[in-house]
Amino acid sequence: MAYTYLSHLYCPRCENRYSANELYNLCSCGSPLLVAYHLEKAKKEWHYEQLHKRLPSLWRYHEMLPVTDPENVISFGEGMTPLIDMRAIGDHYDISYLQMKDEGLVPTGSFKARGAAVGVSKAKELGVEAIAMPTNGNAGAAWSLYASRAGIDAHIVMPKSAPPITHKECQIGGARVYIVDGLISDAGRMVAKAAHKYGWFDASTLKEPYRIEGKKTMGYEIAEQLNWQLPDAIVYPTGGGVGLIGIYKSLQELRGLGWIEEDQAFPRLVAVQAENCAPIVKAYDEGNKESEFWPDSETVAFGINVPKALGDFLVLEAIEQTNGCAVAISDDEILKEQERVADLEGAFICPEGAATLSAVQQLREEKWLARDDHVICLNTGLGLKYPETVETPHTVLAPDYEI
């Protein structure tokens, strides 16, 4: 049996095909490239019962990942994060079966480690010596540390307002960090020019095909953790939208493998954005296939502060094909939800994760979600990486003070 059933790269827009054994960024038409596998062959030879003896990391699904030689795998044991029952929050919002997949428990403290693990591993396999990427913080931190483990130089450009801890993660990992007085879109333009000038591989979101492959394993894990059944809805914080695109891709692959029934409905995928940066929500509301650039974007949920996503058309397609929707949440509600989750569930989650739970409340109030729906929210990072979002007033006591 093959280590991977990797076939080729393809363009979801013009259907051009490319070799998976050569370095590519975008299709000649400007679209992101996706990874294809020999699903029919895999269906005959690979069965989910074979997973039982494997380590609990995303590499348990290596047959549906793009690395051909296991010697090139760069890993810190990322993946297989828990599904946590959120009974108190569920009762509060009148949802009987609410769960949270907690990605804050992966290495580097965010779900970005999944994309970095697979992206860096494939970059190593294809002989990349230096990568460059823009980041809102967590992706740069993850790619810096995985690149360090792989012996690949990393050049990271981030807005000056990125969470300070992510800047430190990049630097301690040996990356060359550039701070820009602007947004991630400004950082992206800087990376594109520098990558062309110096010959660095541009690992920007969706400008390389393999980050999606790491993120899609969240979908595989959810299905496996539910014994190959699927929830009614998956609620996902959406900036670049790679995770949502990846989860939709995983569902298609699982159906192709025969691991979920042909007639089993896909979960409705919900894209959650912040009110002050909601290009996907606006496009969804207006029935458009692509989004428009969102000017002057700003939100406490820094990871989803993406004014224009390269793969916006893929996000909107995933929403449409699963009968999902897109929801915008105010910063005030995000911060209230972050505090509420900590108070009721004892979980200190990131603002992006809090946005998904606030969206559940909104969708339940609108009757879009039913009381007996099984809903899974993605918490994409540790709340500890965003200490500035929490106000903790306190009084300093004298040593002899009696409590």
C-alpha positions as CSV (number, residue, x, y, z in Angstrom):
1,M,0.0,0.0,0.0
2,A,1.3,3.5,-0.9
3,Y,2.4,6.0,1.8
4,T,0.3,8.5,-0.1
5,Y,-2.2,8.4,-3.0
6,L,-1.1,11.8,-4.2
7,S,-2.0,12.4,-7.8
8,H,-1.5,16.0,-9.0
9,L,-2.4,19.6,-8.5
10,Y,-5.3,21.2,-10.3
11,C,-7.0,24.6,-10.7
12,P,-10.6,24.7,-9.4
13,R,-11.3,27.5,-11.9
14,C,-9.9,26.6,-15.2
15,E,-9.1,22.9,-14.5
16,N,-5.5,23.1,-15.5
17,R,-3.4,20.3,-14.1
18,Y,0.1,20.5,-12.6
19,S,2.7,18.0,-11.3
20,A,2.8,17.6,-7.6
21,N,6.5,16.9,-7.8
22,E,7.4,20.5,-8.8
23,L,7.1,23.8,-6.9
24,Y,4.1,25.9,-7.8
25,N,2.3,28.9,-6.4
26,L,-0.8,29.8,-8.3
27,C,-2.4,28.6,-11.5
28,S,-1.5,30.6,-14.7
29,C,-5.1,32.0,-14.4
30,G,-4.3,33.4,-10.9
31,S,-6.3,30.9,-8.9
32,P,-5.1,28.9,-5.9
33,L,-4.2,25.3,-6.7
34,L,-5.7,22.3,-4.9
35,V,-4.3,18.8,-4.4
36,A,-5.9,15.7,-6.0
37,Y,-5.5,12.1,-4.9
38,H,-6.2,8.7,-6.5
39,L,-9.4,8.2,-4.5
40,E,-10.6,5.1,-6.4
41,K,-7.4,3.3,-5.7
42,A,-7.3,4.4,-2.1
43,K,-10.9,3.3,-1.6
44,K,-9.9,-0.2,-2.5
45,E,-6.8,-0.4,-0.4
46,W,-7.2,1.9,2.6
47,H,-9.8,1.5,5.3
48,Y,-10.5,3.4,8.4
49,E,-10.0,0.3,10.6
50,Q,-6.3,0.7,9.8
51,L,-6.2,4.0,11.8
52,H,-6.7,2.3,15.2
53,K,-3.1,1.5,15.7
54,R,-1.7,4.8,14.6
55,L,-0.4,7.7,16.6
56,P,-3.0,10.4,17.4
57,S,-1.6,13.1,15.0
58,L,-2.8,14.4,11.7
59,W,-0.2,12.2,10.0
60,R,-2.5,9.2,10.7
61,Y,-4.1,10.3,7.5
62,H,-0.9,10.3,5.5
63,E,-2.5,8.5,2.6
64,M,-4.5,11.6,1.9
65,L,-1.6,14.0,2.5
66,P,0.9,15.2,-0.1
67,V,4.2,14.1,1.3
68,T,5.6,11.1,-0.6
69,D,8.5,10.1,1.7
70,P,7.9,9.8,5.5
71,E,11.5,11.0,6.0
72,N,10.4,14.4,5.0
73,V,7.7,14.7,7.6
74,I,8.2,17.6,10.0
75,S,6.1,17.2,13.1
76,F,5.6,18.2,16.7
77,G,2.7,15.7,17.1
78,E,0.1,18.1,15.9
79,G,-3.5,17.1,15.5
80,M,-6.3,14.9,17.1
81,T,-7.5,17.8,19.2
82,P,-10.5,17.0,21.5
83,L,-14.2,17.6,20.9
84,I,-15.3,19.2,24.2
85,D,-19.0,19.1,25.2
86,M,-20.1,22.7,25.9
87,R,-23.2,21.9,28.0
88,A,-23.4,25.1,30.0
89,I,-23.1,27.3,26.9
90,G,-25.4,25.0,25.0
91,D,-28.1,25.4,27.7
92,H,-27.6,29.1,27.7
93,Y,-28.2,29.3,24.0
94,D,-30.8,26.5,23.9
95,I,-28.7,24.1,21.8
96,S,-28.8,20.5,23.2
97,Y,-25.7,19.2,21.5
98,L,-22.9,21.8,21.3
99,Q,-19.3,20.9,21.1
100,M,-16.0,22.8,20.6
101,K,-13.0,21.4,18.8
102,D,-10.1,23.0,20.7
103,E,-7.2,23.8,18.4
104,G,-5.5,25.8,21.1
105,L,-4.0,22.5,22.2
106,V,-1.8,21.9,19.2
107,P,1.9,23.0,19.1
108,T,2.4,26.7,18.8
109,G,-1.0,27.2,20.4
110,S,-3.1,27.6,17.2
111,F,-4.6,25.6,14.4
112,K,-2.0,27.2,12.1
113,A,0.4,24.4,13.2
114,R,-1.6,22.0,10.9
115,G,-1.0,24.0,7.8
116,A,2.6,24.6,8.7
117,A,3.3,20.9,9.4
118,V,2.2,19.8,6.0
119,G,3.3,22.9,4.1
120,V,6.8,22.9,5.5
121,S,7.1,19.1,5.1
122,K,6.2,19.4,1.4
123,A,8.5,22.4,1.0
124,K,11.4,20.3,2.4
125,E,10.5,17.5,0.0
126,L,10.6,19.8,-3.0
127,G,13.9,21.3,-2.0
128,V,12.8,24.8,-0.7
129,E,15.6,26.6,1.1
130,A,13.8,29.8,2.1
131,I,10.1,30.7,2.6
132,A,8.5,34.1,2.9
133,M,5.0,34.9,4.1
134,P,2.7,37.6,5.5
135,T,0.9,36.9,8.7
136,N,-1.5,38.2,11.3
137,G,0.6,36.4,13.9
138,N,-0.2,32.8,14.5
139,A,0.6,31.5,11.0
140,G,4.0,33.2,11.0
141,A,4.8,31.8,14.4
142,A,3.9,28.2,13.3
143,W,5.7,28.4,10.0
144,S,8.8,29.9,11.6
145,L,9.1,27.1,14.2
146,Y,8.4,24.3,11.7
147,A,10.8,25.8,9.2
148,S,13.4,25.9,11.8
149,R,12.9,22.2,12.5
150,A,13.2,21.6,8.8
151,G,16.3,23.7,8.3
152,I,14.5,26.2,6.1
153,D,15.1,29.9,6.4
154,A,11.9,31.9,7.1
155,H,11.1,35.6,6.3
156,I,8.0,36.8,8.0
157,V,6.2,40.1,7.5
158,M,3.5,41.0,10.0
159,P,1.4,44.1,10.9
160,K,2.8,46.0,13.9
161,S,-0.6,45.4,15.7
162,A,-0.1,41.6,15.6
163,P,-0.2,39.9,19.0
164,P,3.3,40.5,20.5
165,I,3.7,36.9,21.5
166,T,3.6,35.8,17.9
167,H,6.3,38.2,17.0
168,K,8.5,36.6,19.7
169,E,7.6,33.1,18.5
170,C,8.8,34.0,15.0
171,Q,12.1,35.5,16.3
172,I,12.9,32.8,18.8
173,G,12.4,30.3,15.9
174,G,15.2,32.1,14.0
175,A,13.0,33.8,11.4
176,R,13.8,37.2,10.0
177,V,10.8,39.3,11.0
178,Y,9.7,42.5,9.3
179,I,7.1,44.7,11.0
180,V,4.9,46.8,8.7
181,D,2.7,49.8,9.7
182,G,-0.3,48.4,7.9
183,L,-2.6,45.4,7.3
184,I,-1.9,41.8,6.2
185,S,-2.7,42.9,2.7
186,D,0.2,45.4,2.8
187,A,2.4,42.7,4.2
188,G,1.4,40.4,1.4
189,R,2.5,42.9,-1.2
190,M,5.8,43.2,0.4
191,V,6.3,39.5,0.5
192,A,5.4,39.1,-3.2
193,K,8.0,41.6,-4.2
194,A,10.7,40.2,-1.9
195,A,10.1,36.6,-2.9
196,H,10.4,37.5,-6.6
197,K,13.6,39.6,-5.9
198,Y,15.4,37.0,-3.7
199,G,14.0,33.7,-5.0
200,W,12.3,32.9,-1.7
201,F,9.3,30.6,-1.9
202,D,6.1,32.6,-1.3
203,A,4.1,30.6,1.3
204,S,1.3,33.2,1.6
205,T,-2.2,31.8,2.3
206,L,-3.3,29.8,-0.7
207,K,-0.3,30.9,-2.8
208,E,1.0,27.4,-2.0
209,P,-1.3,24.3,-2.3
210,Y,-0.4,22.4,0.8
211,R,-1.5,24.5,3.8
212,I,-5.1,23.4,3.0
213,E,-4.1,19.8,3.2
214,G,-3.0,20.2,6.8
215,K,-6.1,22.2,7.7
216,K,-8.4,19.7,6.1
217,T,-7.4,17.1,8.7
218,M,-9.8,18.9,11.2
219,G,-12.6,17.4,9.0
220,Y,-11.1,13.9,9.1
221,E,-10.7,14.1,12.8
222,I,-14.3,15.3,13.4
223,A,-15.7,12.4,11.3
224,E,-13.5,9.9,13.1
225,Q,-14.2,11.2,16.5
226,L,-18.0,10.9,15.7
227,N,-17.5,7.3,14.4
228,W,-17.9,8.4,10.8
229,Q,-21.1,10.3,11.4
230,L,-21.3,14.0,10.8
231,P,-22.7,17.0,12.8
232,D,-25.5,19.2,11.5
233,A,-23.3,22.3,11.4
234,I,-19.7,23.3,11.7
235,V,-19.0,26.9,12.7
236,Y,-15.7,28.3,11.7
237,P,-13.9,31.7,12.2
238,T,-13.0,32.9,8.7
239,G,-10.2,35.2,7.6
240,G,-8.4,33.6,4.7
241,G,-10.8,30.7,5.0
242,V,-8.3,27.9,4.5
243,G,-9.7,25.8,7.3
244,L,-13.2,26.0,6.0
245,I,-12.1,25.2,2.5
246,G,-10.1,22.3,3.9
247,I,-13.0,20.9,5.9
248,Y,-15.2,21.0,2.8
249,K,-12.4,19.2,0.9
250,S,-12.1,16.6,3.6
251,L,-15.9,15.9,3.4
252,Q,-15.7,15.3,-0.4
253,E,-12.7,13.0,0.1
254,L,-14.3,11.0,2.9
255,R,-17.3,10.5,0.6
256,G,-15.1,9.4,-2.2
257,L,-13.3,6.9,0.1
258,G,-16.6,5.5,1.2
259,W,-15.9,6.4,4.8
260,I,-19.1,8.3,5.1
261,E,-22.3,7.2,3.4
262,E,-23.1,8.6,-0.1
263,D,-26.5,9.9,1.1
264,Q,-25.2,11.3,4.4
265,A,-25.7,15.1,4.3
266,F,-22.7,17.3,4.8
267,P,-22.7,19.6,7.8
268,R,-23.8,23.1,7.0
269,L,-20.6,25.2,7.1
270,V,-20.9,28.6,8.7
271,A,-18.2,31.3,8.1
272,V,-17.9,33.7,11.0
273,Q,-16.3,37.1,10.6
274,A,-16.0,40.3,12.6
275,E,-18.4,43.1,11.8
276,N,-15.5,45.5,11.1
277,C,-13.9,43.0,8.6
278,A,-16.7,41.0,6.9
279,P,-16.0,40.7,3.2
280,I,-17.2,37.1,3.0
281,V,-20.4,37.9,4.9
282,K,-21.1,40.9,2.6
283,A,-20.6,38.7,-0.5
284,Y,-22.8,36.0,0.9
285,D,-25.6,38.4,1.8
286,E,-25.5,39.9,-1.7
287,G,-25.3,36.5,-3.5
288,N,-21.9,37.2,-5.0
289,K,-19.3,34.5,-5.9
290,E,-16.4,36.6,-4.8
291,S,-15.8,39.3,-2.1
292,E,-14.7,42.9,-2.4
293,F,-11.8,44.4,-0.6
294,W,-12.9,45.6,2.9
295,P,-11.3,49.0,3.6
296,D,-10.0,50.1,7.0
297,S,-10.6,46.7,8.6
298,E,-10.0,46.4,12.3
299,T,-11.0,43.8,15.0
300,V,-9.9,42.3,18.3
301,A,-10.2,38.9,16.5
302,F,-6.9,39.6,14.8
303,G,-6.6,36.3,13.1
304,I,-9.7,37.0,10.9
305,N,-8.7,40.5,10.0
306,V,-8.3,39.7,6.3
307,P,-9.8,42.4,4.0
308,K,-9.7,40.2,0.9
309,A,-9.1,36.5,0.8
310,L,-7.4,35.0,-2.3
311,G,-9.7,31.9,-1.9
312,D,-12.9,33.8,-1.2
313,F,-14.7,32.1,-4.1
314,L,-13.8,28.7,-2.6
315,V,-15.2,29.7,0.8
316,L,-18.4,30.9,-0.7
317,E,-18.7,27.7,-2.8
318,A,-18.3,25.6,0.4
319,I,-21.0,27.6,2.1
320,E,-23.4,27.3,-0.8
321,Q,-22.8,23.6,-1.5
322,T,-23.5,22.7,2.2
323,N,-26.5,25.1,2.6
324,G,-24.5,27.0,5.1
325,C,-24.3,30.7,5.8
326,A,-22.0,33.6,6.8
327,V,-22.4,35.6,10.0
328,A,-20.7,38.8,11.3
329,I,-20.2,39.4,15.0
330,S,-19.3,42.7,16.7
331,D,-16.1,43.1,18.7
332,D,-18.1,43.8,21.9
333,E,-20.0,40.5,21.5
334,I,-16.7,38.6,20.8
335,L,-15.2,39.9,24.0
336,K,-18.4,39.2,26.0
337,E,-18.5,35.7,24.6
338,Q,-14.8,35.1,25.5
339,E,-15.6,36.0,29.1
340,R,-18.8,34.0,29.2
341,V,-17.1,30.8,27.9
342,A,-14.4,31.1,30.6
343,D,-17.0,31.8,33.3
344,L,-19.4,29.0,32.3
345,E,-17.1,26.4,30.8
346,G,-13.6,27.2,32.3
347,A,-12.1,27.5,28.8
348,F,-9.9,30.5,28.0
349,I,-10.4,30.6,24.2
350,C,-9.1,33.0,21.5
351,P,-11.4,35.8,20.2
352,E,-11.8,34.0,16.9
353,G,-13.1,31.0,18.7
354,A,-15.4,33.2,20.8
355,A,-16.8,34.6,17.6
356,T,-18.1,31.2,16.6
357,L,-19.9,30.6,19.8
358,S,-21.5,34.1,19.6
359,A,-22.6,33.2,16.1
360,V,-24.3,30.1,17.5
361,Q,-26.4,32.3,19.8
362,Q,-27.3,34.5,16.9
363,L,-28.2,31.6,14.6
364,R,-30.3,29.9,17.3
365,E,-32.2,33.1,18.0
366,E,-32.9,33.4,14.2
367,K,-34.1,29.8,14.2
368,W,-31.5,28.9,11.6
369,L,-30.2,26.4,14.1
370,A,-32.7,24.1,15.7
371,R,-32.5,23.1,19.4
372,D,-31.6,19.5,18.6
373,D,-29.0,20.3,16.0
374,H,-25.5,18.9,16.7
375,V,-23.2,21.9,16.3
376,I,-19.4,22.0,16.4
377,C,-17.5,25.2,16.9
378,L,-13.8,25.6,16.1
379,N,-11.7,27.4,18.7
380,T,-8.6,28.1,16.7
381,G,-6.1,29.1,19.4
382,L,-5.2,29.7,23.0
383,G,-6.7,32.7,24.7
384,L,-3.4,33.1,26.4
385,K,-2.0,34.4,23.1
386,Y,-4.3,37.4,23.3
387,P,-3.9,38.6,26.9
388,E,-4.7,42.2,25.9
389,T,-8.3,41.2,25.1
390,V,-9.0,40.6,28.8
391,E,-9.3,43.3,31.4
392,T,-8.4,42.1,34.9
393,P,-8.8,44.9,37.4
394,H,-7.3,44.2,40.8
395,T,-6.1,45.7,44.0
396,V,-2.6,45.1,45.5
397,L,-2.8,44.2,49.2
398,A,-0.3,44.9,51.9
399,P,1.6,41.8,53.2
400,D,-0.2,42.0,56.5
401,Y,-3.7,42.3,55.0
402,E,-6.2,39.7,56.3
403,I,-8.4,38.1,53.6
